[in-house]
Amino acid sequence: MIRDHFRVLVMDLAAGRGRVERHDGRETVAGGSGLAAWLFGHYGRPASPWNDPAQPLIFAIGPLTGAFPLMSKTVCAFKSPYHDQYAESHAGGRSALALRMADLDALVVTGRAPRLSCLALGGHHLELRDVHFLAGKPVDEVGKVLRRMLGGAGHRSMLRIGPAGESGAAMAGITVDTYRHFGRLGAGAVMGAKNLKAIVVEGDRAFPLPAGKDYPKLFERVHHQLTRTDMMHKYHDLGTAANLETLNGLQSLPWRNLRQTADAAIDGVSGRRFADDTLLRNAACAGCPVGCIHVGFLREKFMEPNQYLYRQVSYDYEPIFATGTMLGVVEAPAVLGIMDTVEQMGLDVMSAGVALAWATEAVEKGLIDLAQTLVPLQFGQAAAYRQAVEHLGRGTNDFYRLLAQGALKAAAHYGGGDFACVLGQEMAGYATGEVFFTAQALGLRHSHLDSGGYSFDQKHAAYTTAEALDFLVADEGGRVLLTSMAACLFARGVYTPTLLAECLEVLGARGLAAGLADVARRVQALRWRQRLATGFDPHAVTIPERFREVTTWKGPLDGERLDALMAGYAARILELGRPEQDAPV
């Protein structure tokens, strides 16, 4: 049953102590994104820099976590090293269920540990362990050591950073249970600034489910929709990697730093190619029957003759775009090799790939050279990119340390801002047109998942600016409701507001179920208020010239329409984020 309050563990790393606090507000913010934004308003310091030890690192789950399928996400909120403003990142894996089974709705981490540490917690224990010997270690090695050190049983989840988080890279992510990530906007650097190498959550408690027939009947109906209809099959079969061929056919797939939007070499990195040549198995997040995680195998020669090393690397559309087409690498195994190095360094794959694509073009144009890159960067040369990824993660020299803060920051120093493929942060792989470029550039997370702008571009050859803006605001609101539950967005076609209300009612949250429309509006506004309070000015966001040079299946990009969308969406965001006392009743 859903309680009407939140249980929040607040951990002070400097003091080495934590306390569980009770907060009301379930019917106001639900959980997930709403709870994370509310907690940032409670514990955050908008005027202080992102690496102030007092800034919180927040992990929040939703009211349906553990009770229904695909309610598998955890929302991470923090002040971002990328832009020093409020940010969110979402991840699956076992983290949400582990927090639920530890009887927590959220974890808030403040302070800085005296030495590099691992925070281990559960329903019955809390400790801060010294792990200074893991400094600089890659992500997989950290996992192996901590599993031996900590043991444990039940529903356990491990969140850890690699060298990139320790070096303060603004594109450092947090790896969750090997194959999932809090990837975007630098959550890994926030952990690094707190001297926190890992967090291990052990779900060692149990919670009751409703008695009677209503709950199991509803669960079975939801499970049926998710597993026995065509609605979710695409995520299990080829997965999102199937989008490579589709977007290439629409002239909407970024190639070689977005100098092309289609290429005949697509077969080498298509979803079918990855499945035929590399797919080892499918995996799933806890509480998910779909199995959308595609794990490929990487076979490489070891140091001894005739001996080989096999590594397992998860892939989907975004990593293939970022380390494949964006870099001009067109052999699936070579792309997996770059992904594997990204994983070990603890970098966000999209940010790393797009930043290195900018660096490669900067080399071609003579803005930087081997003195900066240390390895000869050239489109298509996978071995050099693997070395460059390690330099980027470890911050080997001034160039890589600057590039790790974002391609635009490097371009401000070396030149080349016109061809930096940045939409708020390094772009996602959808060169679909004006609506998506606006959506990612101005979206709260600068993510392709803030709204379906990429889908709108593909479905609408003709539209008015007002129609597109209405769609962006409304679609964001619908997604915010789901991330406050906190659901995997792959299930958005199943979990309609009506079905969400049924799920909440059967778990006893009738007040929340009756007010979902108000919750969605409230949380959407709250998130924007947090972002604006930390310095975001949507009218100051610009789009680099490279995006204006794009040609898709609809023809050349319309610059005037893009400018109108940017101005209109900025105005809508400011309206959404008005202070509560100024908002309409």
N, C-alpha and C positions, 0 to 999 in steps of 0.2 A: 504493500500500500504506500501511496505517496504522502509523506508528511507535509505539513503546511509551513514548515520552516526549513532553513538550510543549516547543515552541519559543515563548518569550514575549519580546516586545520591551518593555523597560522604558524609558520615556522620561522624563527629568528636565527639565521645561521651564525651571526656574530656571537650570540649568547649560547648557541647550542641547545636551545629549548623551544618547545612548541606548545600551543594550547588550542583546544577545540572551542570555537565560538559558535553561538547560535544566532542566526540572522533571519528575520521575517522577510516576507516579500515573494513567496512562491507564486501567488496569483498575480503579482505585478510584473515579474521578469522571467518566470518559468524556470530557467536554468541555462546551461550552455552559454551562448553568446550574451543573453540578457544578464545572467548572473555574473559573467566575467566583466562586462562593462560596469555593472553596479559595484562590484568589488574594487575595480580600478578607481572608480569615483570615491570609494571609501578609504582605500589604502594608498592610492597613487599620489604622486607629486607632479602636477602638470608643469610647473615652472622649473623643475630640476632636471638635469641631464639624464639620459637613459641609463648611464652606468653609475648613478648615485646608488650606493648600497641600500638606501631606504626604499628605492623603487621596488614594487612587487612584481614577481613572476607568478602568474595565476593559471591554474588548471581547473576547469569547471566541466561538469557533466550535466545531463538533463534528467527530467523527471521520469522518462520512459527507459532510461538505461537499465539493461539487465532484464527487462520485462517483455520486450518485443524485439523481433529481428531487425537488424540494421540500425538499431539505436546504439551505434558503436563508436561514435566520435567523442573526442575530448577537445574542448576549446582552450587554447593557450592565449592569454592576453598579457601585454607588456608594453613598455615604451621602447620603440624600435631604434636600434643603432643606425638603421638605414636613413631615417629622416627625423629621428628624435621626436616622434609623435606616437600617439596611441595606435596599437596594432593588434591584430588577431591572426592566429594560425591554427589550423585544424588538423587533427591526425586520428587515425584509427588504431589498429592493433589491439592489444589487451588493456590499454591504459584506462579506458572508461569503465570497463567491467571490474578491473582491479580496484579502482577508487570506490565504486559502488559496493563491492564486497568488503571494503575497509570501512564502510558506513560513513562515507564522506560525500558531500556534494561538490566540494572544491578544496584545493590546496593552494595556499598563498605563501610564497617564499620571499622573505625579506632579508636584508643584511648581507654580509660577505663573510664566508668562513675563513678562519685564520690560515688554514692550509687547504690544498686541493682535497675535496671531500666527496663522499657519496652519502646521500640522504636515503636512509632505509626506513620505511614506515609500513604500518598495517593497522588493523583494528585493535591490536593488542600491544604494539611496540612502536617506538620512535627512537632512532639513533643517528648520529652523524659520525661517519667513519672516515678516518684519515686515509686517503689513497694517493699521496704525493708521488708514489712510484708509477702511477699511470699518466703522469704529465707527458704530453706530446704523443701518447699512444693512439693508434688508429681505432676506429669504432669497433671493429670486430674483435680486436684483442682485448679491449675494455670489457666487452660482453663476456668473453671466455673467463677472464680473471674474476669478475664479479659473481658470475654464476657459481664458481668454485668457492669463493669467499663466503657468500651469503646463504647458500643453500635455499631453504624455504619450500613451501608447499602451497597448494591452493592456486588461486588466480593471480599470478605474478606478472608484473609488467616492468620493463627496464627502459628508462629514458636516459640517453647518454650523448655526449658530444665528442667530437674528434679534435684534431689540432686546430681546425678553423675556429671553433668556439673559443679555445684558449687564446688564440692570437687576436681575437676581437674582430674577426671578419664580419661585416654587416650582412653577408650572405651565408653565415653559418646557421645550420639547422640543428634540430634535436632529433636523433634517430630513436624510433619507438619500436622495440621488439623486432629489430633487424630490417623489416620491410616497409615500415610506415614512417612518416616524418612530420614534425612541425618544421616545414621547410622554409617558408618565405619570411622575409623582413627581419631575420637575424635573431630569432629566439635563442639559438645556440650561443651567440655572443653574450646574451644576457646571463645565461648560465655560467659562461666562462668568467664574466665580470664578478660573479658571486662566488668564484672559486669552487664551483660545483661541477664535478665531472659527470655525475650520474645521480638519478633518482630511481629507487627501486620501490615499487608499491606492491605489497602483498595483500591480496584480498582474502583474508583469513576468517571472515565472518559469514553468516548466512542471513537472508532476509525472507520473510514469509510472502507468499503470493496469495491472491484472493481465493477464498473458498467458493464452492459452488460451481455451476456450469458455464456462467457467462464468460469468465476470463479464458478458459481453455478453448471455447468455441470461437471467440474473437481471435485468439492467437492462431488457431488453425486456419482461419479465413485469411489472415494477413500472410501467414507462411505460404499458403497456397498461391496467393497472388505473386509472391516473390520468387517462387520456385517452379510453378507448373504452368505459367503463362509465358508468352513471348516477351513480356515487358522487360525482364532482366537477363534474358539469355545472352544478349550481345556482350554484357560485361563479363560473363563467364567464358565464353567461347574464345574469340580472338581478343576480346577486351577492347579497351580504348585504342589499342594499337591499330585497329581496323580503320581509324580515322586518317591514318597517313595517306592511303590511296585516295580516299574520298576527298580530302582537302587538296591533295595534289591535283586531282581532276578538276577541282573548282578554281584552280590557280590561287589558292589561299594558304599554301604551306610555305613557311619561310625557309629559304635555302641560302646558304653562304652569306650570312648577315643580312638577310632580306633583300639581296640584290635580285633574287628570282622568287617567284611564287609557285613554280612548278618545275619539274625536271624529269627527263625520261629514265633516270637512274633510280626511280622510286622502288623498283622491285627488290633492290638489295636491302632495303630497310622497311619493307612493308610489314604489316601485321602478320600476313600469311608467311612471309619469309622468316620472321622471328619464331613463329609457331613451328614451322617445318624444320628449321635448322637449330634452334636453341632451346625450345620450351622443355623444361624438365617436369614441372608440376604446377598446379594451381594451389593457392593458399587463401585463407580468409581471416578477416578480423574476428575477434571474439563476438559471438552473438550474430554472426552473418552466415546464412546458408548459401550465398551466391558464389563465393570464391573468385573474386575479380583480380586477386593478386597473381600475376603471371611471373613465375620464377624461371629464368633462363640459366643455362650452365655455360661457364666460360672455361675452356680447356687451353692450358698454356704449358709450354715446356718448362720443366723445373731445372735446377742447376745441373743435375746429373743427366747424362745421355739417356734417351729412351724412357725418361720419367716425366710424368705430367702432373700438373696441379689443376684440380677442378674447383671452381668457385661457383657459388649460386648467387645470382644477381637478379633482383626484381626489375621488371620493365613495364612501361605502359606508354601511352602516346607522348606525354610531355617529356620524359627523359630521352625518348628516341629523337624527337624533334631537336632538343637542346644539344645533345651530344652527337647527333647524326646529321640530319639535313642542315641544321644551322651552321655546322662546321664542315659540311661537304664530305662527311665520312659515309660511305655507302655500302659497307659490309657489316652485317649484323653482329658477328663476333667482335669486330673491332669497336663497334659502338658499345657493346656490353663491357669491353675492357675499360673504356673511358668512364662509363657509369660506375664501375667497380671502384676506380680510384676516387671518384667524387664521393662515393659512399664512405670510403675509409677516412677521407679527410673531414667528413661531416659537413659538407657544403650543400646548399640548395642547388639541385641539378639544373634548373632553368636559369638561375642567376649565373652560375658558373659557365654554362655553355654559351649563353648570349654574351657575357662579358669577354670570353675568349674569342668569339666571333668578331666582336668589335676590335680586339687587339690584333687579330689577324689582318683585318682590312687596314688598320693603322700602320702595320708593318708594310703592307703593299704600297701605301701612300707615302712612306718615308717619315712618318711622324714619330715612330719608335723603331728601335733596331735590336740586335742581339744583345747589346749591353743591358737592355731592360728585360727582354723576354727570356734570356738565358738559354732557350732552345729555339730552333728556327720554326716559327709558326707559319704554316701554310695550309690552306683549305685542303681537306682530304687526308692529311698526314696524322693518323691516329696515334702513333707512338709518341710524337712530339706533344700532342695534346694531353696524353696521360702524364707526362713529366710536368707540363705546365699546370695541370690541376693540382699536383702536389705542391708546386711552388706557390700557387694561389692559396691553398689551404694552410700552409705553414708560414706564409708571409716572408718568403726567402729574402726579398730585397724591397727597396722603396717602391718600385713599380708594382709589384704584386700586392704589397700591403695597401697601396692606393686603389688598385683595381678591385680588391676585395671589399672596398667600401661602395662599389658600384661603378658601372661603366661611365656614367655621366661625370662622376668625380674625377676619374682618370682623364676623361676628355677635357675637363676644365683645365687640367694641367698640361696635357700634351697636344690638345686640339682634337678635332674629329667628332665634336658633339653632334654634327648634322647627320652622322651615320651611326650613332649610338641607339640601339633598338630598345629604348626604355620607355615604358608607359607607367609612370609612377615607380616601378621597379623594372628589372629586365623582363621583357615581354614574354607572355605565354605564346604557344605556337599557333595562333589563329590570325592570319593576315586576311581576315574576311571583309574588312572595310570600316567605314566611318563609325558605325555604332559600337563595334567591339573596341576600336581604338579609344573612343570616348569612355566606354565602360571601364576598361582596365586602367586608363590614365587617372580617372577620378574616383573609381570605386574605393570603398573604405579599406579593403585589403590589397588593392591594386592587383586583383586576382581575376582570372577568367571565370571564376565561380562566384564572384560578387553578384553577377546577374548573367542572363543568357544573351548578352549582346552578340556573341559569335553566332548563335542560332538565329537571332533576328536578322542579321545580315544575310544569312543563307536563304531565309524564307521570304524576304521582302525585297523585290527588285525596285519597288516604288513605295514611298512612304513620306509622310510629312515629319518635320522636326518635332512637332508636338506629339505625334503618335509614338515616335521613338523614345522621347523623354518619359511619356506616361508609362511605356513598357518598362524602362529601366528602373523607375521608382517602384512600380508595382511588383516587378519580378524580384527585386532586392527584398522587398517586404515579405514576400512569400518564402524566400530562402532564409531570411532571418528567423522566421517562425520555426522552420525546420532545424536550424542550427541552435536554436534555443531548446530544442527537445532532447538531446542533440543527435540528429539523424544523419546518416550518410546521404549526401545529396543524390547519389545514384538512385535512391528510393523515392525521389520527389514525385514520380508519376503514380506511386502507390499511396504514399502518406498524404492524402488530401486533408484540408482542414476538417472536413467531416469525419474522416477516419481517425485523425489525431484526437478529436473530441471524444470519440467512442473509446479509444485506448485510455485516455485520461479518466473518463467516467468509470470504467470498469475497475480502475485502480483507486477509486475514491476521491479523485480530484475534480469534483463537479464544478466548483467555482472557477477553477482554471479552465476547464473545458468550455464553460459558457462564455468566457471572455477572451478567446484566442485572437479575435480580430483586434481587440484593444491591445493585447499583449504584443502582437506583431508591430503595430504602429508605435507603441511605447518604446520597445527595444530598438527599433530602427532609428528613432529619434535619439535615444540615449547613446547609442554607439556613435552617432555623428556628433553629439555634444562633446563626448570624450575626445574625439579626434580634433574637433575645432578648438577645444580648450587647450590642447597641447601644441597649437600653432599652425594647423592646416589652413591654407588659403587656396580654395579650389580655383579661384580666378588666376592664381600665379602659376598654375601647372601649364606647361607647354609641351607640344609634341614635336620631336625631332623631324627634320626634313625628310629623312629616309621613308617615313610612313606616308608622306605625301606623294612619293614616287611610285607607290604600289599600284599594280594593275591586277585585277581579279577577273573572274568570269563576267562581272558586270561592266568591266572596262576600267579606265583610270580612276583613281580616287578623286572624289569631289572635295576640293579644299574648302570651298565656301560652306558646304554642308557640314564638314568636320568642325569648322570654326563655330558655326551656329549651334551645333550639338554641344560642344565644349562650354560655350557661354551659357546655354540653357541649362545644362546639367549642373554646372557650378551654382547657378542661382537656385535650383531645386535643392541642392545639398545644404546651402545656407538656410533655406526655409525649413528643411527637415531638422536642422541642428540648432534652431533658435533656443535660447535659454527657456527653461520651463515657465518662468513667470511671464515671458513674452509670447508663448505659444497660444494658439487659439484653443478655447475650451471645447 
